[in-house]
Amino acid sequence: MSQLLIVGTVAFDAIETPFGKSDKILGGAATFIGLAASQFDINSAIVSIVGGDFPKEYLSLLERRNIDTTGIEIVEDGKTFFWHGRYHNDMNSRDTLVTELNVLADFNPIVPASHKNSEIVVLGNLHPQVQISVLEQMETKPKMAILDTMNFWMDNTPEDLNRVIGMVNAITINDAEARQLTGEYSLLVAARKIQQMGPEYVVIKKGEHGALLFHEDEIFYAPALPLEEVFDPTGAGDTFAGGFAGYLACTRDIEFNNIKNAVIYGSALASFSVEKFGTQRMLDLKPQELRERLEQFKQLTQFEIELT
């Protein structure tokens, strides 16, 4: 049994930013989530699909990180999902130049029997029916099911999306998506509405402005660490989710105070992810670097004040 089950894309990305561009490189939501979670001492597994063009060395790379790849279906005569994007100068907006679904178009996730009792499940950004299928295959209810989604599913499959939102413990979305999902401008009101849909925990990501965690009447804010430069923001949100879930899987504690720590770990790992193209920074990251950055987060938010 894996402590963490990840469902999402394993893919090729081609990226253009003001700082340079890459050819086809390893990408995909599940890849970023898995590599971020691998910074913790846990066993995880990925359920995904790739084509025969997907290098075996990439699968070996994941395996070396204690990520079980037996749930990654290989369609030998198919091609792997491919995304090509170009970021604008502000690095917050981008244009999608190419999207090739390829084998992802017919993805029917099969959760290996050995992972149907995983304690934590992360549902990467996929069709809500795919996400529902995974939850329905679990033999025991996960202690924490974490959902990621986007505005495309809000526009095109709202009923399916509402159903899967009602099946999870936590959801991570950005501020624009939270407003679209609820029709509320205030993120506080939006979070309450989302909680009423099912999730106990709502994480609203605000990019370079940090993240908000909501649980019942409690709110926690995690700032984003100011960085000298952002090289490639691709996968930052998925890296956040991987750090968040990996920390929870490692500590096996899903109480609010520990989930606050998970948000900080997710934010810290995401701050590394943007420093190089694609997954490279997660592959190079050393434990000491993570400890030092966590200390920076602590110093950024710690203060003493006398209230009179």
C-alpha positions as CSV (number, residue, x, y, z in Angstrom):
1,M,0.0,0.0,0.0
2,S,1.3,3.5,-0.8
3,Q,0.8,6.3,1.7
4,L,0.0,8.6,-1.2
5,L,-1.8,7.9,-4.4
6,I,-1.5,10.5,-7.2
7,V,-3.8,10.7,-10.2
8,G,-3.0,13.0,-13.0
9,T,-1.0,13.6,-16.2
10,V,2.5,12.4,-16.9
11,A,3.4,14.4,-20.0
12,F,5.8,16.3,-22.2
13,D,6.0,20.1,-21.9
14,A,7.7,22.6,-24.2
15,I,8.0,26.0,-22.4
16,E,8.9,29.5,-23.5
17,T,9.6,32.3,-21.0
18,P,11.3,35.7,-21.2
19,F,14.4,33.8,-19.9
20,G,14.6,31.1,-22.5
21,K,12.8,28.1,-23.9
22,S,13.0,24.3,-23.7
23,D,12.4,21.5,-26.1
24,K,10.1,18.6,-25.0
25,I,10.8,17.9,-21.4
26,L,9.3,15.9,-18.6
27,G,6.1,17.4,-17.3
28,G,2.5,16.8,-16.2
29,A,0.6,17.4,-13.0
30,A,1.2,13.9,-11.5
31,T,4.9,14.3,-12.2
32,F,5.2,17.6,-10.4
33,I,3.1,16.3,-7.5
34,G,5.1,13.1,-7.2
35,L,8.5,14.7,-7.3
36,A,7.5,17.3,-4.7
37,A,6.0,14.6,-2.4
38,S,9.2,12.6,-2.8
39,Q,11.0,15.2,-0.7
40,F,9.5,13.3,2.2
41,D,10.2,9.8,3.4
42,I,7.1,8.2,2.0
43,N,6.0,5.7,-0.6
44,S,3.7,7.0,-3.3
45,A,2.2,5.8,-6.6
46,I,1.0,7.4,-9.8
47,V,-2.0,6.5,-11.9
48,S,-1.7,7.9,-15.4
49,I,-1.3,7.1,-19.0
50,V,1.6,7.7,-21.5
51,G,2.4,6.6,-25.1
52,G,5.1,4.4,-26.4
53,D,7.2,7.5,-27.0
54,F,7.6,8.1,-23.3
55,P,11.2,7.4,-22.3
56,K,11.8,4.5,-20.0
57,E,14.4,6.5,-18.2
58,Y,11.7,8.9,-17.0
59,L,9.8,6.0,-15.4
60,S,13.1,4.9,-13.8
61,L,13.6,8.4,-12.5
62,L,10.2,8.3,-10.8
63,E,10.9,4.8,-9.4
64,R,14.1,6.0,-7.8
65,R,12.1,8.5,-5.9
66,N,10.0,5.8,-4.3
67,I,7.1,6.5,-6.7
68,D,5.4,3.3,-7.9
69,T,4.7,3.5,-11.6
70,T,2.8,0.3,-12.1
71,G,-0.4,2.4,-12.4
72,I,1.0,4.3,-15.4
73,E,-0.6,2.7,-18.5
74,I,1.7,2.6,-21.5
75,V,0.0,2.6,-24.9
76,E,2.8,1.4,-27.1
77,D,1.3,2.6,-30.4
78,G,0.1,5.9,-28.9
79,K,1.6,9.3,-28.2
80,T,2.0,11.0,-24.8
81,F,0.1,14.1,-23.8
82,F,1.9,17.3,-24.9
83,W,1.5,20.9,-23.9
84,H,3.5,23.9,-25.3
85,G,3.1,27.3,-23.7
86,R,4.6,30.7,-23.8
87,Y,4.7,33.0,-20.7
88,H,4.3,36.8,-20.9
89,N,6.8,39.2,-19.3
90,D,4.8,39.3,-16.1
91,M,5.2,35.5,-15.7
92,N,1.6,35.4,-14.4
93,S,-0.1,35.0,-17.8
94,R,0.6,32.7,-20.6
95,D,-0.6,31.6,-24.1
96,T,-1.2,27.9,-24.9
97,L,0.4,27.3,-28.3
98,V,-0.2,23.6,-28.6
99,T,-2.3,21.0,-26.7
100,E,-2.2,17.4,-27.9
101,L,-4.3,15.1,-25.7
102,N,-3.1,12.0,-27.5
103,V,-3.6,8.9,-25.3
104,L,-5.0,11.1,-22.5
105,A,-8.2,11.5,-24.6
106,D,-9.2,7.9,-23.8
107,F,-7.7,7.7,-20.3
108,N,-9.7,5.2,-18.1
109,P,-7.8,5.1,-14.8
110,I,-7.2,1.7,-13.2
111,V,-6.0,1.8,-9.6
112,P,-3.7,-1.1,-8.8
113,A,-5.1,-3.4,-6.1
114,S,-2.0,-2.7,-4.0
115,H,-3.0,1.0,-3.8
116,K,-6.7,0.9,-3.2
117,N,-6.2,1.5,0.5
118,S,-3.9,4.6,0.2
119,E,-4.3,7.0,3.1
120,I,-4.1,10.1,1.0
121,V,-5.2,10.6,-2.5
122,V,-4.4,13.6,-4.7
123,L,-6.7,14.1,-7.7
124,G,-4.8,16.2,-10.2
125,N,-6.5,18.4,-12.7
126,L,-8.4,16.0,-15.0
127,H,-12.0,15.4,-16.1
128,P,-14.2,15.2,-13.0
129,Q,-15.5,11.8,-14.2
130,V,-12.0,10.5,-14.1
131,Q,-11.5,11.8,-10.6
132,I,-14.8,10.2,-9.5
133,S,-13.8,6.9,-11.0
134,V,-10.6,6.8,-8.9
135,L,-12.5,7.5,-5.6
136,E,-15.0,4.9,-6.5
137,Q,-12.2,2.3,-7.0
138,M,-10.8,2.8,-3.5
139,E,-11.6,-0.1,-1.1
140,T,-11.3,2.1,2.0
141,K,-12.2,5.8,2.2
142,P,-9.0,7.9,2.2
143,K,-8.1,9.8,5.3
144,M,-7.6,12.8,3.0
145,A,-8.8,13.2,-0.6
146,I,-7.4,16.4,-2.2
147,L,-8.9,17.8,-5.4
148,D,-7.4,20.1,-8.0
149,T,-9.5,21.5,-10.8
150,M,-9.7,24.5,-13.1
151,N,-12.1,26.9,-14.8
152,F,-12.4,24.6,-17.9
153,W,-14.4,22.0,-15.9
154,M,-16.4,24.8,-14.3
155,D,-17.5,25.9,-17.8
156,N,-18.0,22.5,-19.4
157,T,-18.8,19.9,-16.8
158,P,-20.3,21.7,-13.8
159,E,-22.5,18.9,-12.5
160,D,-19.7,16.3,-12.6
161,L,-17.4,18.8,-10.9
162,N,-19.9,19.6,-8.1
163,R,-20.3,15.8,-7.5
164,V,-16.5,15.2,-7.1
165,I,-16.2,18.3,-4.9
166,G,-18.7,16.8,-2.6
167,M,-16.6,13.6,-2.3
168,V,-13.3,15.1,-1.1
169,N,-11.9,16.5,2.1
170,A,-9.8,19.3,0.6
171,I,-9.7,21.4,-2.6
172,T,-6.9,23.5,-3.9
173,I,-7.8,26.2,-6.5
174,N,-6.7,29.7,-7.4
175,D,-8.5,32.9,-6.4
176,A,-10.0,33.4,-9.9
177,E,-11.4,29.9,-9.9
178,A,-12.8,30.2,-6.4
179,R,-14.7,33.3,-7.5
180,Q,-15.9,31.7,-10.7
181,L,-17.0,28.5,-8.9
182,T,-19.1,30.4,-6.3
183,G,-20.0,33.7,-8.0
184,E,-18.6,35.5,-5.0
185,Y,-15.8,38.2,-5.1
186,S,-14.9,37.9,-1.4
187,L,-12.6,34.9,-1.0
188,L,-13.9,34.5,2.6
189,V,-17.5,34.2,1.3
190,A,-16.3,32.0,-1.6
191,A,-14.5,29.6,0.8
192,R,-17.5,29.3,3.0
193,K,-19.6,28.4,0.0
194,I,-17.1,25.8,-1.2
195,Q,-17.1,24.3,2.3
196,Q,-20.8,23.9,2.1
197,M,-20.3,21.9,-1.1
198,G,-18.4,19.2,0.8
199,P,-14.7,19.9,1.5
200,E,-13.6,20.5,5.1
201,Y,-10.5,22.3,3.9
202,V,-10.3,24.9,1.2
203,V,-6.9,26.2,-0.1
204,I,-7.1,29.2,-2.3
205,K,-3.8,29.9,-4.1
206,K,-2.9,33.5,-4.9
207,G,0.3,32.9,-6.9
208,E,3.0,35.4,-5.9
209,H,0.7,36.6,-3.1
210,G,0.7,33.3,-1.2
211,A,-2.2,31.0,-0.2
212,L,-5.1,31.0,2.2
213,L,-6.3,27.9,4.1
214,F,-9.9,27.8,5.4
215,H,-11.4,25.3,7.9
216,E,-14.7,25.9,9.5
217,D,-14.3,29.4,11.1
218,E,-10.5,29.3,11.0
219,I,-8.3,31.0,8.5
220,F,-4.5,30.7,7.9
221,Y,-2.4,32.7,5.5
222,A,0.9,31.5,4.1
223,P,2.9,34.2,2.3
224,A,4.8,33.6,-0.9
225,L,8.5,34.0,-0.4
226,P,9.8,37.0,-2.4
227,L,12.1,35.7,-5.1
228,E,14.8,37.5,-7.0
229,E,13.6,35.9,-10.3
230,V,11.0,33.5,-11.5
231,F,12.4,31.4,-14.3
232,D,9.5,29.0,-15.1
233,P,6.2,28.9,-13.2
234,T,5.0,25.7,-14.9
235,G,3.9,23.2,-12.4
236,A,4.2,25.5,-9.4
237,G,0.6,24.8,-8.3
238,D,1.1,21.0,-8.7
239,T,4.4,21.2,-6.7
240,F,2.5,23.0,-4.0
241,A,-0.1,20.2,-3.9
242,G,2.7,17.6,-3.8
243,G,4.4,19.3,-0.9
244,F,1.1,19.7,0.9
245,A,0.1,16.1,0.4
246,G,3.5,14.6,0.9
247,Y,3.9,16.4,4.3
248,L,0.5,15.1,5.4
249,A,1.3,11.5,4.3
250,C,4.6,11.7,6.1
251,T,3.2,13.0,9.4
252,R,-0.1,11.1,9.2
253,D,-1.8,14.0,11.0
254,I,-4.7,15.7,9.3
255,E,-5.7,18.1,12.1
256,F,-5.9,21.9,11.2
257,N,-2.7,22.9,13.0
258,N,-0.7,20.3,11.0
259,I,-2.4,21.2,7.8
260,K,-1.1,24.7,8.3
261,N,2.4,23.3,8.3
262,A,1.5,21.4,5.1
263,V,0.6,24.7,3.4
264,I,4.0,26.1,4.4
265,Y,5.8,23.1,3.0
266,G,3.8,23.3,-0.2
267,S,4.6,27.0,-0.6
268,A,8.3,26.4,0.1
269,L,8.6,23.6,-2.5
270,A,6.7,25.7,-5.0
271,S,9.2,28.5,-4.5
272,F,11.9,26.2,-5.6
273,S,10.0,24.8,-8.6
274,V,9.9,28.1,-10.4
275,E,13.7,28.5,-10.3
276,K,14.4,26.3,-13.3
277,F,12.7,24.8,-16.3
278,G,10.2,22.0,-15.7
279,T,11.0,19.5,-13.0
280,Q,14.7,20.1,-12.8
281,R,14.7,22.0,-9.5
282,M,12.8,19.2,-7.7
283,L,15.3,16.7,-9.0
284,D,18.3,18.8,-7.8
285,L,16.8,19.9,-4.5
286,K,18.8,19.0,-1.4
287,P,17.2,18.5,2.1
288,Q,19.4,21.3,3.6
289,E,18.1,23.7,1.0
290,L,14.5,23.0,2.0
291,R,15.3,23.4,5.7
292,E,16.9,26.8,5.0
293,R,14.0,27.9,2.9
294,L,11.5,26.8,5.6
295,E,13.5,29.0,8.0
296,Q,13.1,31.9,5.7
297,F,9.3,31.4,5.7
298,K,9.4,31.3,9.5
299,Q,11.4,34.5,9.7
300,L,9.1,36.1,7.1
301,T,6.0,35.6,9.3
302,Q,7.4,35.7,12.9
303,F,7.1,38.8,15.0
304,E,6.5,39.9,18.6
305,I,4.1,42.6,19.6
306,E,2.8,43.9,22.9
307,L,-0.9,44.6,22.9
308,T,-2.1,47.1,25.4
